[in-house]
Amino acid sequence: MICLTTAMLLMFGQALDEAEFGRLHALLEPQRGEAWRSIPWTTSMLQAREVALRERKPLFLWSMNGSPLGCT
């Protein structure tokens, strides 16, 4: 997201002062009430599989290649 913000600022030629950076940063921060924050995420595929089987729930796998910001 930082790469996108930087690119947009460069494209439009706007200076970014500390106050504006703080305002933009606050807008980009995830909010506390977002539903995905209540999901018990895990980085262990084996542990996630065991929990999914035990609770009879589906397993969601998110896999990617490259930079999470898309700035490779």
C-alpha positions in Angstrom: 0.0 0.0 0.0 2.9 2.3 0.7 4.2 1.8 -2.9 0.8 2.7 -4.3 0.5 5.8 -2.1 4.0 6.9 -3.0 3.3 6.4 -6.7 0.1 8.4 -6.6 1.8 11.3 -4.8 4.6 11.3 -7.4 2.1 11.2 -10.2 0.2 14.2 -8.9 3.2 16.1 -7.7 1.9 16.7 -4.2 4.2 17.2 -1.3 3.6 15.0 1.7 4.0 16.7 5.0 4.0 15.0 8.4 0.3 15.9 9.1 -0.9 14.6 5.8 1.1 11.4 6.2 -0.5 10.9 9.6 -4.0 11.4 8.2 -3.3 9.0 5.3 -1.8 6.4 7.6 -4.8 6.5 9.9 -7.1 5.9 6.9 -5.1 2.9 5.8 -4.9 1.2 9.2 -7.4 -1.7 9.7 -10.3 -0.8 11.9 -10.8 -2.7 15.2 -14.3 -4.0 14.3 -13.4 -5.7 11.1 -14.7 -9.3 10.9 -11.4 -10.8 9.7 -9.8 -9.8 13.0 -11.9 -12.4 14.9 -10.8 -15.3 12.7 -8.2 -17.5 14.5 -5.6 -17.4 11.7 -2.7 -19.8 11.9 0.5 -20.3 9.9 0.6 -24.0 10.5 -1.2 -26.0 7.8 -1.2 -29.1 10.0 -2.7 -27.3 13.0 -5.3 -25.6 10.7 -6.3 -28.9 9.2 -6.7 -30.5 12.7 -8.9 -27.6 13.9 -11.0 -27.7 10.7 -11.6 -31.5 11.0 -12.4 -31.2 14.7 -14.9 -28.3 14.2 -16.2 -29.6 10.9 -15.5 -26.3 9.2 -13.9 -25.5 5.8 -10.2 -24.7 5.6 -9.3 -21.5 3.8 -5.8 -21.4 2.3 -4.2 -18.1 1.2 -1.1 -18.6 -0.9 0.8 -16.0 -2.9 4.1 -15.4 -4.6 5.9 -12.1 -4.5 5.6 -9.0 -2.4 2.4 -8.6 -0.4 2.4 -4.9 -1.5 2.6 -5.8 -5.2 5.8 -3.8 -5.6 8.2 -6.4 -6.9 
